[in-house]
Amino acid sequence: MHQYDVIFAKGKYAMDNDANEPQLNEDDVISLIEARHPQLGKAAVPLTITMKAEDQALMITGPNTGGKTVTLKTTGLLTIMAQAGLFIPASPESTVMIFDEIFCDIGDGQSIEANLSTFSSRLVNIIDILRQAGPGTLALIDEIGSGTEPNEGMGLAQAILEQLVEKKAKLMVTTHFTEMKELANKRSDFINGSMSFDLETLKPTYRLIIGEAGESQAFQIALKLGLHPAIIERAHQVSYQETKSYVMDDSVLKSREMKQQVTVPRYTKKKAGNTKEELVAQFNMGDNVKVKATGETAIVYKGPDEHGDYIVQQKGEKLKLNHKRLELYIPAAELYPPDYDFDIIFKSKEYRKVTKQLDRKHVEGLSIEEEEF
């Protein structure tokens, strides 16, 4: 009965997850076609991951939140599922290598009790992998060499990878180091892979492209969000010791001009008593203003009220100041992206925590009151 129960459970799981029987090989080939992580289900963007027998290491690059780590997890989990006799959520043309050992170093194994830092804890794990790795080993390593000084981290990453390849292990590694991409270009047993990114929508596509090195896209994203090209050009020069020109496209320029027009101080008429009229300066939430009397800066929170007073935040405290005592220093549009959550600046950590909880679901006995100064 136990044996039949296991068989039927495997069959039901396969039907529920649109899983197929994979082909198995001992030829050092990994070919997962239209693969999905089981926990992501049908909502997952299918991955196609291919490593031939001569491809000993796959170096995956690309922006953060682009799906690099999910690619490692999908490969490892589907390989273990196949070796456990389960069908896998991938095309029936997929073939899975039978490994003797599967090792992974993914995520932060920091231990307070053992007094290990992020870098130290991960290095301990990798040292263990180095001791045991050999032919028939699959090693999955996320952000190799991270958590320490970049040059030393890059050097350690390259030396570790070379040693694992020397021991004939099959590797899949994610990295942001440019030098790692160059290493993959130089060696015939290494291949590059990248997670694609849509610069128009500023969103990852979660698709893996084999044979192509990816970029972190930090400069292009910064340009798209409105950071001045001169700053980005300087950053590129510092990073790559070369000059490159960056130009905002028309849509970004137009958006930036519109925001600046909106945040330039506007003036409306306000009656004082029955006869006199005076001009009241209009500031926007997030505008950086100067207090004329002291020269200190503050951030506009609310206002104006009927008296022309604003509530501003200065050094963590909220104050009420009349518009005549303030002058615009830096408009909010030049400091924050359009969808910036100003609660981060003006609300307490506890207030934001409770708000998040209530946004997700009703919590019995939990309520929130608007914070005032």
BELQUIWO-V229378 format. One record per backbone hydrogen bond with DSSP energy under -0.5 kcal/mol. CO is the residue of the C=O (numbers start at 1). NH is the residue of the N-H. E is the energy in kcal/mol with one decimal. If there is no record, write none. Layout:
CO | NH | E
CO | NH | E
This chain:
1 | 5 | -2.5
2 | 6 | -2.2
3 | 7 | -2.0
4 | 8 | -2.8
5 | 9 | -2.3
6 | 10 | -2.3
7 | 11 | -2.1
8 | 12 | -2.7
9 | 13 | -2.5
10 | 14 | -2.3
11 | 15 | -2.1
12 | 16 | -2.6
13 | 17 | -1.6
14 | 19 | -2.8
15 | 18 | -1.0
20 | 88 | -2.6
23 | 96 | -3.3
25 | 98 | -2.4
30 | 51 | -3.3
31 | 33 | -0.7
31 | 95 | -2.4
32 | 49 | -2.4
33 | 91 | -3.2
35 | 47 | -2.9
37 | 40 | -1.4
37 | 41 | -1.3
40 | 43 | -1.0
41 | 44 | -1.5
44 | 46 | -0.6
47 | 35 | -3.5
47 | 49 | -0.5
48 | 50 | -0.5
49 | 32 | -2.7
51 | 30 | -2.4
52 | 55 | -1.0
54 | 56 | -1.0
56 | 171 | -3.0
57 | 59 | -0.5
57 | 191 | -2.5
58 | 60 | -0.7
58 | 173 | -2.8
59 | 61 | -0.5
59 | 193 | -2.5
60 | 175 | -1.9
61 | 195 | -2.1
63 | 66 | -1.2
67 | 71 | -1.8
68 | 72 | -1.6
69 | 73 | -2.5
70 | 74 | -2.8
71 | 75 | -2.2
72 | 76 | -2.5
73 | 77 | -2.8
74 | 78 | -2.4
75 | 79 | -1.8
76 | 80 | -2.2
77 | 81 | -2.5
78 | 82 | -2.2
79 | 83 | -2.0
80 | 84 | -1.2
81 | 86 | -2.8
82 | 85 | -1.4
88 | 20 | -2.9
88 | 90 | -2.2
89 | 36 | -2.2
91 | 94 | -2.1
94 | 23 | -2.7
95 | 31 | -2.4
96 | 25 | -2.2
97 | 99 | -0.7
101 | 138 | -2.3
103 | 140 | -2.4
105 | 142 | -2.8
107 | 109 | -0.6
111 | 116 | -2.6
112 | 115 | -0.7
116 | 111 | -0.8
117 | 121 | -2.9
118 | 122 | -2.0
119 | 123 | -2.3
120 | 124 | -2.3
121 | 125 | -1.6
122 | 126 | -2.3
123 | 127 | -2.6
124 | 128 | -1.7
125 | 129 | -1.8
126 | 130 | -2.8
127 | 131 | -1.9
128 | 132 | -1.6
129 | 133 | -2.3
134 | 137 | -1.3
136 | 100 | -2.3
136 | 101 | -1.7
137 | 139 | -0.5
137 | 170 | -3.2
138 | 103 | -3.0
139 | 141 | -0.6
139 | 172 | -2.3
140 | 105 | -2.8
141 | 174 | -2.0
143 | 146 | -1.7
149 | 153 | -3.0
150 | 154 | -2.7
151 | 155 | -2.1
152 | 156 | -2.6
153 | 157 | -2.4
154 | 158 | -2.4
155 | 159 | -2.2
156 | 160 | -2.6
157 | 161 | -2.3
158 | 162 | -2.4
159 | 163 | -1.9
160 | 164 | -2.3
161 | 165 | -2.5
162 | 166 | -2.1
163 | 167 | -1.4
164 | 169 | -2.1
165 | 168 | -1.9
168 | 136 | -0.5
170 | 139 | -2.9
171 | 58 | -2.0
172 | 141 | -2.3
173 | 60 | -3.6
174 | 144 | -1.5
177 | 180 | -0.6
177 | 181 | -1.1
178 | 182 | -1.9
179 | 183 | -2.1
180 | 184 | -1.9
181 | 185 | -1.5
182 | 186 | -1.6
183 | 187 | -1.9
187 | 190 | -0.9
189 | 56 | -1.9
189 | 57 | -1.7
191 | 59 | -2.9
192 | 211 | -3.7
193 | 61 | -2.5
193 | 214 | -0.5
194 | 196 | -0.6
194 | 209 | -3.1
196 | 205 | -1.7
196 | 206 | -0.7
197 | 199 | -0.8
198 | 202 | -1.3
198 | 203 | -1.4
203 | 198 | -2.5
207 | 196 | -2.4
208 | 210 | -0.6
209 | 194 | -2.0
209 | 212 | -0.9
217 | 221 | -2.6
218 | 222 | -2.3
219 | 223 | -2.4
220 | 224 | -2.3
221 | 225 | -1.9
222 | 226 | -0.5
222 | 227 | -2.6
223 | 226 | -1.1
228 | 231 | -0.9
228 | 232 | -1.6
229 | 233 | -2.8
230 | 234 | -1.8
231 | 235 | -2.1
232 | 236 | -2.5
233 | 237 | -2.0
234 | 238 | -2.3
235 | 239 | -2.3
236 | 240 | -2.9
237 | 241 | -1.8
249 | 253 | -2.1
250 | 254 | -2.8
251 | 255 | -2.2
252 | 256 | -2.6
253 | 257 | -2.5
254 | 258 | -2.3
255 | 259 | -2.2
256 | 260 | -2.2
257 | 261 | -2.2
258 | 262 | -1.9
259 | 263 | -1.9
260 | 264 | -1.0
266 | 282 | -2.4
268 | 280 | -2.0
270 | 278 | -2.4
271 | 273 | -0.6
272 | 275 | -0.5
272 | 276 | -0.9
276 | 272 | -3.1
278 | 270 | -2.1
279 | 281 | -0.5
280 | 268 | -1.3
281 | 283 | -0.6
282 | 266 | -1.0
284 | 287 | -2.2
287 | 289 | -0.6
287 | 300 | -2.4
288 | 329 | -2.9
288 | 330 | -2.1
289 | 298 | -2.4
290 | 292 | -0.8
290 | 327 | -1.6
291 | 294 | -0.7
291 | 295 | -3.3
296 | 291 | -3.1
298 | 289 | -2.7
299 | 313 | -2.9
300 | 286 | -2.7
302 | 311 | -2.3
305 | 308 | -2.0
308 | 323 | -2.3
309 | 304 | -0.6
309 | 305 | -1.5
310 | 312 | -0.6
310 | 321 | -2.7
311 | 301 | -2.9
311 | 302 | -1.7
312 | 314 | -0.5
312 | 319 | -3.1
313 | 299 | -2.2
314 | 317 | -1.8
317 | 314 | -3.4
319 | 312 | -2.8
319 | 321 | -0.6
321 | 310 | -3.4
322 | 325 | -2.0
323 | 326 | -1.5
325 | 292 | -2.5
327 | 290 | -3.0
330 | 288 | -3.0
331 | 334 | -1.4
332 | 335 | -1.6
332 | 336 | -2.4
337 | 340 | -1.6
340 | 342 | -1.0
341 | 344 | -1.6
342 | 345 | -1.1
342 | 346 | -2.4
343 | 347 | -2.4
348 | 352 | -2.2
349 | 353 | -2.2
350 | 354 | -2.3
351 | 355 | -2.2
352 | 356 | -2.2
353 | 357 | -1.9
354 | 358 | -2.4
355 | 359 | -2.0
356 | 360 | -1.5
357 | 361 | -2.0
362 | 364 | -0.5
363 | 366 | -2.2
365 | 367 | -0.5
